[in-house]
Amino acid sequence: MYILEFLEDDEYLESLPKFEILRKGNSNILSERMRELQEENTRLSLQIIEEHKLIASIHNVNPLLVDEITLDRVLQGILENVVKGLKYDRAVIYLWDEEKRFLKCKETKGFTPEGEKLAKEKPFDAHRHDCIEIRAAKSITYTFIKDHRTDPRLTELDKKIAKKQGRISTLYVPLKSKGETFGIIGVDRDHTQFEITKHDIQKLMLFANHASIAIENARLYEQNQSKIRYLIKLHEISKRLSKIKNIDRLAEEVLNEAVEISGAKSGAIWCRNFNRQTLELRYSRGYDGDYSKKIRIDLNEQPFLEACQKPTIVLISDLHKYGNMLPFHNSRGSAFLLPITCYGETAGVLQIDSQDGNMFNETLTEVMKIYASQVGKMFENLKLHNRLIEEKRFLENVLNSLEIAVIITGMDGRLISINPKAEEIFKLKKERVEGKLISDIFFGSKERIAQIIHTTIKKKQNLLEEEIEYLDDEANLLALRISTYTFYNDENRISGVTTMVQDFTEKKKMRDSLTRMEKMAALGNLAAGVAHEIRNPLSGIYTTVQNLISDLSLEGERKQDLEAILEEVDRMETLIKQILSFARPSQLETSEVEVNSLLHKSISSLKDKIIAKEIRVIEDLDASLPSVRLDPAKIKQVFLNILINAVEASKPRGRIEIRTAQNAVQRNGKRKLLSITFKDYGIGIPQENIPRIFDPFFSTKNNGTGLGLSICQKIVEEHGGEIQVESIPQQGSTFTIQFPL
């Protein structure tokens, strides 16, 4: 592994969720994992938002690198951004003196006048005062006091100061330069105990890294104005290099800028391979000869051993005498090795060669130390950036692969993000709806979704599951199962709502179809048995009545009564035939059928009824329809039944529209369909009756048998098709039949 590739944190990557979990286990495990992934996604979404705030604070600090202002103003700016950007109530900066004996409070933010006076009154003496500030300032990592009243590490002096200043919880992070701590930033919340997370520490540490650069540069400015030109140039380089997100390109540019800053003629950058404990050449420039091939140096070889293990700058004052210590070098002049440190370890070495033996003076050495510190911070920041990008991409891939729609909403009711499945179900474009109010996206017939989300926001309670019907923009009625979950920020405050939506339309159709088929089969068997039992006595009744009419030679009313009995027996026989037809599986006699032609014949069969009510029949038939393999007699029966219902439901001088089309709808997005639509503008069907109209023996007509539409549905389904209905009372009904092509 090259030195600049060590930023891959194996332990961290091992902790990431694996897709294998999504492929194993039962559905309960899958569902649980989905929720865990969603919670992780929302946490990382918030983390990215917080990182944006942190970056904004860092950008506010960066200008302090070049502004000609005093150290006090730099410290004020840092604390202003700590309090505002990182949301603490109070902040303080302590700095060591040159001898690192006295630790002095240099600036405060959010303190009362009395508290500020107490903090600045006397510096802490490292030889006399045993306090938490001294210990934190000697440390290279953070120090967190959860409760000043009970923490066993605190001395009586600590408790006395904490009581006067109203401290309960405090976090200190080091300000570091040149590998040493030169001060600390302390933050707390006024009279409040708080929990600290790893992410909180990372944010403040990252901020402190940039603050360290600003403070160190301000101190250098006050000490030596001649160094300002170097610092301005360093800032410009840092700003330019910080935009580079590719680690190889960053390494190359780091070398180029180091050569330019120093005024040297040649240089190389060596990257540490932690696995082999070697330094390997990554880039070089300005040397005679071809060094494009990999050159490897053992870390135990001088002078690299000293540069890496201490780490410290190694100056080789005379290349003519001592140049053979290096793998390659100029024939004369001097060189120095500049270690690059990341997270407390040497990650690489910059080799800079100059033909001027006196070039590397104290000022340039100090400047190059600062540059190396900045480079180390750049690689640290790049690692954090790449880690965030990797996590974001991982979660985006998970969300994009889900067959469940995910909608993320803020507490202000504005949509933060949706995944591709949500775009598919709701016919939305992510870039067009992000940032919009959820009520402006789901309104009218779709407002139930917005209501569910707003209820979750208002009550701050999860909705485990609710099933709703959703009419999309293409008039498709979807069955959706909705769950909502609140998510929290690092302060354990609700930040928004994650809504998960599952489209189970096809499953519901299959379930409803199976239930209906089971019910119809049971009813059919029952009806067939009853019809069989009734048919025999009806035959006897019919024969007896015929004999009575013939033998008694009846006339007048008595004859009419007996003839009425025969008519009713005939009607009962017709009903029995329908019941038996419905109950028994039928044999289809299919052939290639021109649907438009069959419709014409069906309309002609009802010509008298249509003319009698002066109804206009409007035909919009697709002439390019292909022929379909159907049973023409049975399909004509379906057309006639629906047309008769439409005529009877229509008002005099009404109209009926008949339309055929192909590819109008695609079930499951996989099969091309031929659709036939019958639309009337009659009395319509009450909404409560729509789920029952295909049930056997359900009818709202006085003389209806309730089998017409049941038989129609049975015939259509036997052909592999579907029949659907939409209706609004007093506005009309639309029946749509779909056959696969």
C-alpha positions as MATLAB code, in Angstrom:
seq = 'MYILEFLEDDEYLESLPKFEILRKGNSNILSERMRELQEENTRLSLQIIEEHKLIASIHNVNPLLVDEITLDRVLQGILENVVKGLKYDRAVIYLWDEEKRFLKCKETKGFTPEGEKLAKEKPFDAHRHDCIEIRAAKSITYTFIKDHRTDPRLTELDKKIAKKQGRISTLYVPLKSKGETFGIIGVDRDHTQFEITKHDIQKLMLFANHASIAIENARLYEQNQSKIRYLIKLHEISKRLSKIKNIDRLAEEVLNEAVEISGAKSGAIWCRNFNRQTLELRYSRGYDGDYSKKIRIDLNEQPFLEACQKPTIVLISDLHKYGNMLPFHNSRGSAFLLPITCYGETAGVLQIDSQDGNMFNETLTEVMKIYASQVGKMFENLKLHNRLIEEKRFLENVLNSLEIAVIITGMDGRLISINPKAEEIFKLKKERVEGKLISDIFFGSKERIAQIIHTTIKKKQNLLEEEIEYLDDEANLLALRISTYTFYNDENRISGVTTMVQDFTEKKKMRDSLTRMEKMAALGNLAAGVAHEIRNPLSGIYTTVQNLISDLSLEGERKQDLEAILEEVDRMETLIKQILSFARPSQLETSEVEVNSLLHKSISSLKDKIIAKEIRVIEDLDASLPSVRLDPAKIKQVFLNILINAVEASKPRGRIEIRTAQNAVQRNGKRKLLSITFKDYGIGIPQENIPRIFDPFFSTKNNGTGLGLSICQKIVEEHGGEIQVESIPQQGSTFTIQFPL';
ca = [
       0.000    0.000    0.000;
       1.411    3.404   -0.960;
       1.761    6.054    1.646;
      -1.009    8.155    0.198;
      -3.272    5.124    0.000;
      -3.117    4.459    3.733;
      -6.182    6.637    4.121;
      -8.337    3.543    3.432;
      -9.482    2.577    6.928;
      -9.939   -1.233    6.872;
     -11.602   -1.329   10.249;
     -14.082    1.301    9.139;
     -14.850   -0.486    5.866;
     -15.424   -3.728    7.748;
     -18.131   -1.976    9.758;
     -20.117   -1.027    6.671;
     -23.337   -3.010    5.983;
     -22.989   -5.671    3.276;
     -25.360   -6.402    0.446;
     -25.176  -10.081    1.296;
     -27.455   -9.372    4.234;
     -30.070   -8.280    1.767;
     -29.806  -11.583   -0.097;
     -29.993  -13.896    2.886;
     -32.473  -14.724    5.602;
     -36.178  -14.570    5.653;
     -38.458  -11.639    4.912;
     -38.479  -10.484    8.543;
     -34.701  -10.077    8.477;
     -34.974   -8.247    5.150;
     -37.576   -5.855    6.500;
     -35.540   -5.191    9.631;
     -32.426   -4.605    7.561;
     -34.314   -2.204    5.319;
     -35.234   -0.151    8.360;
     -31.673   -0.223    9.633;
     -30.342    0.900    6.272;
     -32.915    3.657    6.142;
     -31.960    4.849    9.625;
     -28.301    4.765    8.612;
     -29.135    6.718    5.486;
     -30.985    9.421    7.372;
     -28.135    9.632    9.913;
     -25.597   10.079    7.151;
     -27.849   12.573    5.365;
     -27.827   14.681    8.534;
     -24.101   14.167    8.901;
     -23.548   15.507    5.370;
     -25.667   18.562    6.221;
     -23.604   19.115    9.383;
     -20.400   18.709    7.360;
     -21.622   21.433    5.014;
     -22.078   23.718    8.027;
     -18.612   22.767    9.240;
     -17.079   23.502    5.843;
     -18.803   26.893    5.839;
     -17.240   27.631    9.245;
     -13.834   26.538    7.963;
     -14.228   28.790    4.932;
     -14.963   31.650    7.301;
     -11.722   30.921    9.157;
      -9.546   30.509    6.041;
      -9.564   34.239    5.137;
      -7.905   34.865    8.511;
      -4.803   33.232    7.054;
      -4.052   36.291    4.925;
      -5.853   39.244    6.511;
      -3.447   41.647    8.175;
      -5.095   41.528   11.569;
      -3.939   40.900   15.094;
      -3.927   37.533   16.831;
      -6.795   38.688   19.045;
      -9.047   39.303   16.055;
      -8.123   35.919   14.613;
      -9.088   34.239   17.874;
     -12.360   36.172   17.995;
     -13.202   35.031   14.485;
     -12.426   31.421   15.343;
     -14.608   31.431   18.449;
     -17.386   33.239   16.594;
     -17.486   30.380   14.094;
     -17.198   27.730   16.814;
     -20.255   29.112   18.617;
     -22.341   29.867   15.539;
     -21.281   27.054   13.245;
     -20.920   24.198   15.730;
     -23.742   25.296   18.063;
     -22.051   25.670   21.432;
     -22.976   28.331   23.979;
     -19.458   29.218   25.096;
     -15.948   28.781   23.772;
     -12.461   29.651   24.986;
      -8.927   29.477   23.584;
      -5.830   28.917   25.773;
      -2.316   29.280   24.311;
       1.085   28.259   25.692;
       3.861   30.795   26.014;
       7.151   30.184   24.182;
       8.662   28.184   27.050;
       5.469   26.173   27.372;
       5.158   26.933   31.069;
       2.248   29.352   31.269;
      -1.101   28.582   29.673;
      -3.055   31.773   29.162;
      -6.666   32.394   28.231;
      -6.392   34.489   25.074;
     -10.037   34.797   24.024;
     -13.558   33.833   25.112;
     -17.001   33.817   23.523;
     -20.343   33.637   25.310;
     -18.881   34.208   28.796;
     -20.376   36.648   31.257;
     -18.157   39.651   32.051;
     -17.354   38.041   35.397;
     -16.561   34.698   33.760;
     -14.312   36.317   31.167;
     -12.474   38.287   33.846;
     -11.947   35.112   35.879;
     -10.634   33.222   32.853;
      -8.194   35.956   31.765;
      -7.121   37.143   35.199;
      -4.187   34.787   35.744;
      -2.515   32.249   33.467;
      -2.147   28.650   34.593;
       1.378   27.709   35.682;
       2.346   24.224   34.489;
       4.730   23.913   37.482;
       2.218   24.909   40.139;
      -1.320   24.347   38.897;
      -2.769   20.873   38.583;
      -5.873   21.484   36.467;
      -7.683   19.995   33.534;
      -6.681   22.844   31.198;
      -2.967   22.108   31.712;
      -3.463   18.393   31.138;
      -5.618   18.976   28.034;
      -3.021   21.380   26.609;
      -0.308   18.752   27.035;
      -2.360   16.136   25.221;
      -2.457   15.508   21.497;
      -6.059   14.348   21.549;
      -9.378   15.588   22.888;
     -10.398   15.782   26.541;
     -14.063   15.535   27.555;
     -15.481   16.233   31.018;
     -19.069   15.016   31.165;
     -19.766   16.342   34.653;
     -17.405   18.696   36.511;
     -19.188   17.841   39.733;
     -18.409   14.113   39.696;
     -15.462   13.469   37.357;
     -12.683   11.814   39.430;
      -9.958   13.335   37.256;
     -10.729   16.849   38.449;
      -8.903   18.581   41.266;
     -10.358   20.977   43.809;
      -9.067   23.837   41.660;
     -11.006   22.476   38.682;
     -14.211   22.184   40.695;
     -13.798   25.692   42.086;
     -13.346   27.219   38.638;
     -16.205   25.148   37.165;
     -18.573   26.296   39.887;
     -17.731   29.968   39.380;
     -18.108   29.719   35.616;
     -21.239   27.526   35.676;
     -19.640   24.611   33.844;
     -21.089   21.113   33.823;
     -19.795   19.461   30.629;
     -16.718   20.659   28.701;
     -14.864   19.457   25.592;
     -11.263   20.457   24.870;
      -9.491   19.797   21.574;
      -5.826   20.543   20.906;
      -4.469   23.244   18.653;
      -1.448   21.688   17.004;
       1.392   22.915   14.854;
       4.634   21.271   13.837;
       3.540   18.113   15.583;
       3.134   19.827   18.958;
       0.191   21.201   20.912;
       0.420   24.962   21.356;
      -2.995   25.505   22.894;
      -6.549   24.250   23.236;
     -10.101   25.186   22.250;
     -12.683   24.540   24.965;
     -16.437   24.479   24.383;
     -19.442   23.955   26.628;
     -23.119   24.737   27.009;
     -24.171   27.120   29.742;
     -25.192   25.244   32.905;
     -26.003   22.190   30.769;
     -24.742   18.614   30.760;
     -24.450   17.182   27.276;
     -23.389   13.994   25.539;
     -20.582   14.046   22.997;
     -20.445   11.831   19.922;
     -17.493   10.676   17.828;
     -18.832   12.850   15.039;
     -18.914   15.923   17.348;
     -15.273   15.292   18.207;
     -14.311   14.827   14.551;
     -16.028   18.086   13.596;
     -14.347   20.114   16.326;
     -10.994   18.420   15.697;
     -11.275   19.165   11.998;
     -12.221   22.737   12.768;
      -9.336   22.956   15.247;
      -6.938   21.787   12.537;
      -7.906   24.771   10.392;
      -8.012   27.044   13.411;
      -4.480   25.901   14.300;
      -3.254   27.046   10.912;
      -4.973   30.415   11.314;
      -3.595   30.940   14.827;
      -0.087   29.868   13.923;
      -0.075   32.124   10.885;
      -1.321   35.049   12.943;
       1.442   34.521   15.494;
       4.029   34.331   12.743;
       2.639   37.548   11.271;
       3.042   39.351   14.559;
       6.535   37.947   15.040;
       7.933   38.506   11.572;
       6.333   40.553    8.796;
       8.810   39.211    6.283;
       7.113   35.810    6.408;
       3.747   37.169    5.272;
       4.573   36.780    1.598;
       5.225   33.105    2.162;
       2.036   32.719    4.141;
      -0.058   34.399    1.452;
       1.396   32.053   -1.092;
       0.759   29.075    1.179;
      -2.848   30.097    1.551;
      -3.317   30.391   -2.190;
      -1.758   26.980   -2.669;
      -3.800   25.464    0.157;
      -6.983   26.896   -1.292;
      -6.115   25.520   -4.711;
      -4.989   22.116   -3.482;
      -7.975   21.725   -1.143;
     -10.211   21.563   -4.220;
      -8.408   18.477   -5.531;
     -10.324   15.307   -4.688;
      -8.048   12.754   -6.384;
      -5.274   11.490   -4.111;
      -2.736   10.816   -6.907;
      -3.201   14.249   -8.432;
      -2.992   15.851   -4.997;
       0.349   14.108   -4.340;
       1.760   15.346   -7.651;
       0.593   18.913   -7.054;
       1.954   18.883   -3.489;
       5.405   18.157   -4.919;
       5.083   20.807   -7.635;
       4.020   23.482   -5.164;
       6.777   22.517   -2.704;
       9.386   22.998   -5.432;
       7.848   26.351   -6.405;
       7.635   27.644   -2.806;
      11.228   26.735   -2.002;
      12.639   27.950   -5.295;
      14.383   24.605   -5.708;
      15.163   22.977   -9.036;
      14.156   19.409   -8.311;
      12.244   17.266   -5.858;
      10.477   13.986   -5.191;
       7.584   12.751   -3.124;
       7.910    9.422   -1.316;
       4.854    7.581   -0.098;
       4.851    5.212    2.836;
       3.758    1.626    2.349;
       2.545    0.628    5.794;
       2.360   -3.055    4.910;
       5.981   -3.310    3.804;
       7.332   -0.503    6.004;
       9.010    1.106    3.035;
       8.988    4.421    1.217;
       8.134    4.218   -2.475;
       8.724    6.900   -5.074;
       5.457    8.369   -6.324;
       6.600   11.388   -8.352;
       9.840   13.228   -9.129;
      10.846   16.263  -11.202;
      14.012   18.107  -12.244;
      16.480   15.194  -11.973;
      18.716   13.816  -14.704;
      17.741   10.276  -15.676;
      14.492    8.337  -15.798;
      12.932    7.731  -12.392;
       9.470    6.847  -13.636;
       9.861    3.259  -12.366;
       9.138    2.427   -8.744;
      12.038    2.877   -6.339;
      11.658    1.433   -2.859;
      13.573    2.478    0.285;
      13.610    0.673    3.623;
      12.355    2.888    6.453;
      15.345    1.887    8.549;
      17.783    3.463    6.095;
      19.205    6.871    6.876;
      18.429    9.696    6.395;
      14.793    8.617    5.916;
      14.759    6.813    9.272;
      15.224   10.084   11.139;
      12.701   11.946    8.970;
      10.012    9.307    9.473;
      10.427    8.158   13.049;
      10.855   11.452   14.896;
       9.457   12.987   12.572;
      11.700   15.956   11.796;
      13.175   17.857    8.869;
      16.509   16.381    7.818;
      18.928   18.804    6.175;
      21.738   17.496    3.950;
      23.929   20.552    3.629;
      26.415   19.264    1.045;
      25.158   16.910   -1.653;
      28.637   16.564   -3.084;
      29.824   14.904    0.125;
      26.719   13.233    1.494;
      24.469   12.885   -1.524;
      25.148    9.171   -1.799;
      22.782    8.723    1.161;
      19.905    9.483   -1.240;
      18.683    7.214   -4.088;
      19.115   10.131   -6.494;
      20.111   13.786   -6.114;
      21.768   16.768   -7.735;
      25.522   16.747   -8.077;
      25.930   19.777   -5.806;
      24.008   22.014   -3.469;
      21.838   20.938   -0.544;
      18.645   19.005    0.125;
      16.163   18.473    2.870;
      13.624   15.797    3.668;
      10.265   17.096    4.863;
       7.969   14.560    6.570;
       4.207   14.688    5.872;
       2.216   13.661    8.944;
      -1.373   12.450    8.956;
      -3.184   11.436   12.129;
       0.063   11.439   14.092;
       2.005    9.176   11.712;
       4.422    9.964    8.914;
       2.584    9.272    5.704;
       5.194   10.479    3.264;
       8.371   12.478    2.715;
       9.066   15.435    0.434;
      12.614   15.538   -0.913;
      13.646   19.007   -2.092;
      17.046   19.597   -3.787;
      18.639   22.973   -4.387;
      21.873   23.882   -6.127;
      22.259   26.695   -3.571;
      23.873   25.247   -0.441;
      22.597   28.115    1.738;
      19.057   28.194    0.439;
      17.376   26.351    3.303;
      17.503   29.065    5.942;
      15.423   29.246    9.110;
      12.593   31.209    7.481;
      12.171   28.829    4.562;
      12.467   25.848    6.886;
       9.652   27.220    9.052;
       7.544   27.950    5.979;
       8.044   24.438    4.637;
       7.128   23.001    8.025;
       3.842   24.901    7.823;
       3.349   23.688    4.278;
       3.912   20.100    5.376;
       1.380   20.591    8.180;
      -1.156   21.938    5.696;
      -0.487   19.047    3.334;
      -1.074   16.598    6.169;
      -4.379   18.293    6.975;
      -5.314   18.180    3.297;
      -4.826   14.427    3.194;
      -6.771   14.061    6.452;
      -9.578   16.163    5.020;
      -9.465   14.233    1.763;
      -9.831   11.006    3.705;
     -12.870   12.381    5.531;
     -14.287   13.653    2.249;
     -13.761   10.331    0.481;
     -15.256    8.487    3.429;
     -18.376   10.648    3.293;
     -18.626   10.239   -0.470;
     -18.190    6.485   -0.139;
     -20.897    6.272    2.521;
     -23.182    8.491    0.471;
     -22.676    6.399   -2.668;
     -23.174    3.188   -0.731;
     -26.452    4.406    0.707;
     -27.542    5.820   -2.646;
     -26.856    2.430   -4.225;
     -28.879    0.732   -1.504;
     -31.757    3.187   -1.916;
     -31.607    2.943   -5.687;
     -31.780   -0.840   -5.541;
     -34.760   -0.946   -3.196;
     -38.118   -2.044   -4.564;
     -39.673    0.222   -1.939;
     -40.207    3.942   -2.521;
     -38.394    6.155   -0.016;
     -39.362    9.787    0.639;
     -37.253   11.883    3.042;
     -38.908   15.020    4.428;
     -37.623   17.715    6.783;
     -39.477   18.981    9.823;
     -40.528   22.023    7.789;
     -42.527   19.722    5.513;
     -40.155   20.142    2.570;
     -38.973   17.175    0.548;
     -35.256   16.432    1.009;
     -34.841   13.437   -1.290;
     -36.559   10.517   -3.015;
     -35.213    7.314   -4.512;
     -35.811    6.037   -8.079;
     -38.672    3.763   -6.988;
     -40.511    6.786   -5.591;
     -39.944    8.591   -8.892;
     -41.423    5.590  -10.710;
     -44.498    5.140   -8.513;
     -45.416    8.808   -8.160;
     -44.255    9.906  -11.644;
     -41.892   12.516  -10.164;
     -38.492   13.916  -11.128;
     -36.134   14.177   -8.166;
     -34.495   17.387   -9.315;
     -37.875   19.083   -9.776;
     -39.413   18.300   -6.387;
     -36.478   18.516   -3.980;
     -37.008   21.436   -1.626;
     -40.728   21.732   -2.349;
     -43.418   21.470    0.312;
     -44.823   17.961    0.466;
     -48.335   19.461    0.293;
     -47.435   21.048   -3.057;
     -46.428   17.639   -4.437;
     -49.255   15.480   -3.106;
     -52.565   17.319   -3.253;
     -56.137   16.778   -4.389;
     -56.841   13.069   -4.723;
     -53.250   12.379   -3.600;
     -53.285   14.451   -0.428;
     -53.556   11.426    1.873;
     -49.790   10.872    1.516;
     -49.061   14.473    2.551;
     -51.514   14.117    5.452;
     -49.734   11.000    6.735;
     -46.336   12.742    6.614;
     -47.653   15.918    8.295;
     -49.299   13.835   11.017;
     -46.000   12.089   11.717;
     -44.213   15.462   11.898;
     -46.870   16.929   14.189;
     -47.253   13.967   16.555;
     -43.601   12.869   16.265;
     -44.777    9.282   16.167;
     -43.988    6.574   13.642;
     -46.730    5.099   11.482;
     -46.077    1.384   11.288;
     -48.356    0.692    8.323;
     -51.373    2.030    6.473;
     -52.880    0.849    3.201;
     -54.287    3.469    0.847;
     -55.527    3.707   -2.733;
     -53.648    6.189   -4.908;
     -54.788    7.492   -8.300;
     -51.728    8.500  -10.311;
     -51.511   11.048  -13.126;
     -52.234    8.347  -15.704;
     -55.483    7.398  -13.930;
     -54.025    4.118  -12.651;
     -55.402    3.129   -9.269;
     -52.560    1.865   -7.103;
     -52.701    0.020   -3.802;
     -49.957    1.376   -1.543;
     -48.701    0.342    1.870;
     -47.172    3.301    3.750;
     -44.943    3.453    6.827;
     -43.276    6.530    8.328;
     -40.286    6.806   10.647;
     -38.854    9.869   12.363;
     -35.088   10.331   12.336;
     -32.914   12.237   14.769;
     -29.804   14.434   14.684;
     -26.746   14.139   16.927;
     -28.558   16.126   19.635;
     -31.341   13.544   19.682;
     -33.800   15.975   18.172;
     -36.195   14.937   15.432;
     -34.870   16.212   12.126;
     -37.398   14.794    9.694;
     -39.469   11.882    8.500;
     -38.593    8.936    6.282;
     -41.615    7.578    4.434;
     -41.451    4.094    2.934;
     -44.056    3.174    0.329;
     -44.626   -0.298   -1.093;
     -46.690   -0.728   -4.246;
     -48.635   -3.942   -3.806;
     -51.192   -3.244   -6.542;
     -50.512   -6.449   -8.454;
     -50.392   -8.506   -5.278;
     -53.715   -7.010   -4.195;
     -55.231   -7.746   -7.583;
     -54.054  -11.345   -7.391;
     -55.315  -11.651   -3.842;
     -58.682  -10.092   -4.691;
     -58.939  -12.213   -7.834;
     -58.196  -15.382   -5.897;
     -60.738  -14.464   -3.220;
     -63.322  -13.652   -5.859;
     -62.648  -16.875   -7.749;
     -62.961  -18.934   -4.575;
     -66.203  -17.172   -3.685;
     -67.582  -17.517   -7.196;
     -66.628  -21.185   -7.350;
     -68.417  -21.818   -4.073;
     -71.459  -19.835   -5.180;
     -71.413  -21.497   -8.574;
     -71.347  -24.980   -7.098;
     -74.137  -24.091   -4.705;
     -76.185  -22.466   -7.459;
     -75.654  -25.417   -9.809;
     -76.916  -27.806   -7.147;
     -79.946  -25.655   -6.421;
     -80.649  -25.202  -10.145;
     -80.522  -28.956  -10.693;
     -82.988  -29.550   -7.869;
     -85.345  -26.846   -9.175;
     -85.165  -27.886  -12.839;
     -86.916  -31.250  -12.389;
     -90.056  -29.952  -10.616;
     -90.174  -27.030  -13.074;
     -90.363  -29.492  -15.956;
     -93.320  -31.211  -14.241;
     -95.032  -27.888  -13.607;
     -94.551  -26.818  -17.218;
     -95.951  -30.099  -18.595;
     -98.925  -30.092  -16.201;
     -99.875  -26.507  -17.068;
     -99.660  -27.252  -20.787;
    -101.949  -30.276  -20.325;
    -104.432  -28.215  -18.323;
    -104.649  -25.604  -21.066;
    -105.123  -28.286  -23.708;
    -107.479  -30.646  -21.856;
    -109.734  -28.113  -20.161;
    -110.050  -25.862  -23.207;
    -109.873  -22.847  -20.886;
    -110.673  -19.385  -22.097;
    -110.431  -15.883  -20.687;
    -108.666  -15.002  -17.459;
    -108.029  -18.582  -16.367;
    -106.203  -19.331  -19.583;
    -104.173  -16.120  -19.224;
    -103.185  -17.094  -15.661;
    -101.919  -20.476  -16.806;
    -100.010  -18.900  -19.712;
     -98.397  -16.488  -17.239;
     -97.243  -19.493  -15.234;
     -95.645  -20.921  -18.401;
     -93.852  -17.612  -19.058;
     -92.455  -17.558  -15.536;
     -91.338  -21.168  -15.871;
     -89.573  -20.199  -19.141;
     -87.882  -17.310  -17.353;
     -86.783  -19.627  -14.566;
     -85.403  -22.075  -17.158;
     -83.392  -19.229  -18.731;
     -82.017  -18.264  -15.303;
     -81.086  -21.885  -14.586;
     -79.209  -22.079  -17.898;
     -77.275  -18.911  -16.938;
     -76.452  -20.344  -13.526;
     -75.215  -23.605  -15.031;
     -73.214  -21.683  -17.653;
     -71.628  -19.618  -14.888;
     -70.883  -22.619  -12.672;
     -69.427  -24.978  -15.276;
     -66.003  -24.454  -16.857;
     -66.533  -23.534  -20.482;
     -64.545  -24.629  -23.512;
     -63.285  -21.692  -25.588;
     -63.570  -21.959  -29.353;
     -60.995  -19.371  -30.384;
     -60.100  -17.944  -33.758;
     -58.415  -14.809  -35.108;
     -60.876  -11.993  -34.400;
     -61.006   -8.416  -35.674;
     -62.166   -6.639  -32.502;
     -63.405   -3.527  -34.348;
     -65.568   -5.673  -36.650;
     -66.996   -7.601  -33.676;
     -67.881   -4.288  -32.012;
     -69.738   -3.132  -35.123;
     -71.803   -6.337  -35.126;
     -72.599   -5.943  -31.429;
     -73.751   -2.353  -31.921;
     -75.920   -3.397  -34.896;
     -77.595   -6.047  -32.735;
     -78.804   -3.314  -30.388;
     -79.776   -0.850  -33.080;
     -83.474   -0.830  -32.122;
     -82.759   -0.121  -28.430;
     -80.286    2.626  -29.332;
     -82.699    4.312  -31.774;
     -85.579    4.050  -29.316;
     -83.716    6.225  -26.786;
     -82.112    8.444  -29.483;
     -78.648    7.671  -28.142;
     -75.545    8.709  -30.094;
     -72.834    6.057  -30.260;
     -69.407    7.635  -30.870;
     -66.773    5.211  -32.134;
     -63.045    5.936  -31.823;
     -61.604    2.686  -33.106;
     -57.901    2.165  -33.812;
     -57.745    0.952  -37.419;
     -54.228   -0.440  -36.878;
     -55.343   -2.959  -34.265;
     -53.957   -6.442  -34.915;
     -56.260   -9.437  -34.869;
     -56.541  -11.245  -31.543;
     -57.206  -14.892  -30.821;
     -60.579  -14.915  -29.016;
     -63.837  -16.848  -28.796;
     -66.010  -14.498  -30.913;
     -69.344  -15.738  -29.576;
     -68.383  -15.293  -25.945;
     -66.675  -11.936  -26.482;
     -69.717  -10.691  -28.367;
     -71.794  -11.771  -25.362;
     -69.525   -9.570  -23.172;
     -69.833   -6.588  -25.554;
     -73.629   -6.933  -25.729;
     -73.996   -7.166  -21.958;
     -71.938   -4.023  -21.357;
     -73.661   -2.121  -24.190;
     -77.129   -3.084  -22.918;
     -76.197   -1.811  -19.450;
     -74.868    1.412  -20.975;
     -78.053    1.963  -23.010;
     -80.288    1.286  -20.004;
     -78.194    3.618  -17.782;
     -78.183    6.450  -20.353;
     -80.756    9.209  -20.442;
     -82.756    9.827  -23.634;
     -80.615   11.570  -26.263;
     -77.484   10.648  -24.319;
     -74.247    9.353  -25.785;
     -72.013    6.342  -25.494;
     -68.331    6.414  -26.464;
     -66.490    3.284  -27.596;
     -62.738    3.353  -28.028;
     -60.113    0.767  -28.949;
     -56.350    1.158  -28.641;
     -53.167   -0.822  -28.239;
     -50.311   -0.178  -25.816;
     -52.624    2.124  -23.876;
     -51.712    0.338  -20.674;
     -49.004   -2.174  -19.910;
     -49.610   -4.387  -16.940;
     -46.430   -4.755  -14.868;
     -44.694   -2.791  -17.626;
     -44.051   -6.074  -19.463;
     -47.009   -7.021  -21.735;
     -48.593   -5.090  -24.575;
     -52.325   -4.840  -24.238;
     -55.334   -4.246  -26.424;
     -57.942   -2.157  -24.626;
     -61.665   -1.667  -25.365;
     -63.377    1.157  -23.469;
     -67.141    1.697  -23.114;
     -68.073    5.068  -21.613;
     -71.589    6.285  -20.917;
     -72.873    9.489  -19.323;
     -75.777    7.953  -17.484;
     -76.792    7.542  -13.865;
     -73.498    5.972  -12.771;
     -72.878    3.478   -9.990;
     -72.734    4.381   -6.283;
     -69.180    4.066   -4.960;
     -70.191    1.557   -2.314;
     -71.541   -0.776   -5.043;
     -68.468   -0.758   -7.307;
     -66.537   -3.467   -5.395;
     -69.615   -5.764   -5.663;
     -70.823   -5.340   -9.241;
     -68.947   -8.432  -10.463;
     -70.240  -10.567   -7.604;
     -72.714  -13.276   -8.635;
     -76.395  -12.453   -7.998;
     -75.678   -8.810   -7.133;
     -77.997   -6.482   -9.026;
     -79.693   -3.136   -8.495;
     -82.277   -3.809  -11.248;
     -85.753   -4.906  -10.266;
     -85.742   -7.800  -12.713;
     -81.988   -8.400  -12.879;
     -80.422  -11.785  -12.186;
     -77.069  -10.395  -11.050;
     -75.159  -12.758  -13.331;
     -74.512  -10.609  -16.406;
     -71.317   -8.868  -15.279;
     -70.157  -11.940  -13.351;
     -70.318  -13.965  -16.577;
     -68.583  -11.137  -18.473;
     -65.715  -11.110  -15.988;
     -65.445  -14.902  -16.135;
     -65.246  -14.859  -19.952;
     -62.652  -12.066  -20.018;
     -60.454  -13.774  -17.422;
     -60.696  -17.063  -19.329;
     -59.056  -15.169  -22.210;
     -56.266  -13.934  -19.906;
     -57.685  -10.433  -19.798;
     -59.011   -7.982  -17.213;
     -62.180   -5.935  -16.896;
     -62.222   -2.745  -14.822;
     -64.848   -0.140  -13.996;
     -64.789    3.493  -12.951;
     -67.956    5.376  -12.154;
     -69.228    8.622  -10.674;
     -72.905    8.837   -9.673;
     -74.973   10.983  -12.059;
     -71.956   11.421  -14.355;
     -71.589    8.007  -15.918;
     -69.499    4.842  -15.967;
     -66.480    3.566  -17.883;
     -65.840   -0.142  -18.456;
     -62.379   -1.076  -19.759;
     -61.515   -4.528  -21.093;
     -57.862   -5.438  -21.676;
     -56.548   -8.418  -23.617;
     -52.873   -9.357  -23.969;
     -51.470   -9.046  -27.480;
];
